[in-house]
Amino acid sequence: MGTTRGVISDKWSMRVLWLTAIGSAVGLYMVAIERQTQNREKMMAEALRAEAEANNSGTNIKQVSKIFRIPSIYNKN
């Protein structure tokens, strides 16, 4: 048998491939969670802004809560 110096065996190349795939999956998962958190924060900010505007203009709070589908202390449904 000849020397295999400097050559990565199939077993190790598969391990490296799986490690890379798992690392990519973890990275994509973390990005998805971060985007979901940002979207949730944006929706809550918009809902709070709409609720504040509704308080100032006299609009019914229940209507605003139904539009944004958020629980409200004023909405007893």
C-alpha positions in Angstrom: 0.0 0.0 0.0 1.2 3.5 -0.8 1.3 6.4 1.6 -1.8 8.5 2.0 0.0 11.4 3.5 -1.8 14.7 2.9 -4.9 13.1 1.6 -8.1 13.3 3.7 -9.8 10.0 4.0 -13.5 9.5 3.0 -14.5 9.1 6.6 -13.0 12.5 7.7 -14.3 14.3 4.6 -17.9 13.1 5.4 -17.4 14.2 9.0 -16.3 17.7 7.8 -19.2 17.8 5.3 -21.8 16.9 8.1 -20.2 19.4 10.5 -20.5 22.1 7.8 -24.1 21.2 7.0 -25.1 21.3 10.7 -23.3 24.6 11.2 -25.2 26.1 8.3 -28.5 24.8 9.6 -27.8 26.3 13.0 -26.9 29.6 11.4 -30.0 29.7 9.3 -32.1 28.9 12.4 -30.6 31.7 14.4 -31.2 34.2 11.5 -34.9 33.0 11.3 -35.4 33.5 15.1 -33.8 36.9 14.9 -36.0 38.0 12.0 -39.1 36.6 13.8 -38.2 38.6 16.9 -37.7 41.8 14.9 -41.0 41.3 13.1 -42.8 40.7 16.4 -41.3 43.9 17.9 -42.3 45.9 14.8 -45.9 44.6 14.9 -46.2 45.4 18.6 -44.8 48.9 18.1 -47.3 49.5 15.2 -50.1 48.1 17.4 -49.1 50.4 20.3 -48.9 53.3 18.0 -52.3 52.6 16.5 -53.8 52.2 20.0 -52.3 55.5 21.1 -53.7 57.2 18.0 -57.1 55.6 18.7 -57.0 56.9 22.2 -56.2 60.4 20.9 -58.9 60.3 18.1 -61.6 58.5 20.1 -61.6 55.4 17.9 -62.9 52.2 19.5 -60.0 50.3 21.1 -61.7 46.9 20.3 -61.6 47.7 16.6 -57.9 48.4 16.7 -57.2 45.2 18.7 -59.1 43.1 16.2 -57.2 44.6 13.2 -53.8 43.8 14.7 -54.9 40.6 16.4 -53.3 41.5 19.7 -54.7 41.0 23.2 -55.7 44.2 24.8 -56.7 45.0 28.3 -59.7 46.9 26.8 -60.8 44.0 24.6 -62.8 41.5 26.7 -63.5 39.1 23.8 
